[in-house]
Amino acid sequence: MAKALFGHVVAPAELRLVEENAVLRGKVRRLEQELEELRAQRDAAIAHELLSLTGDNEPALA
């Protein structure tokens, strides 16, 4: 019975911890998305630079 009640009665410090954890997980998710976008932009810029160096308008393996 005590274990069942403990699940419903949580100390305020624990609630803050859970909330902070959720906020931090959200920040990490946004930073991971931003990193993925930056990597895609970097890869596109490298591909563009390589194509401009070869003088071709099409990729060599296409």
Number of C-alpha atoms within 10 A of each C-alpha: 5 6 7 8 9 10 8 8 8 10 9 9 9 10 11 11 11 12 12 12 12 12 12 12 12 12 12 12 12 12 12 12 12 12 12 12 12 12 12 12 12 12 12 12 12 12 13 13 12 13 15 12 9 11 9 10 9 10 11 8 4 4
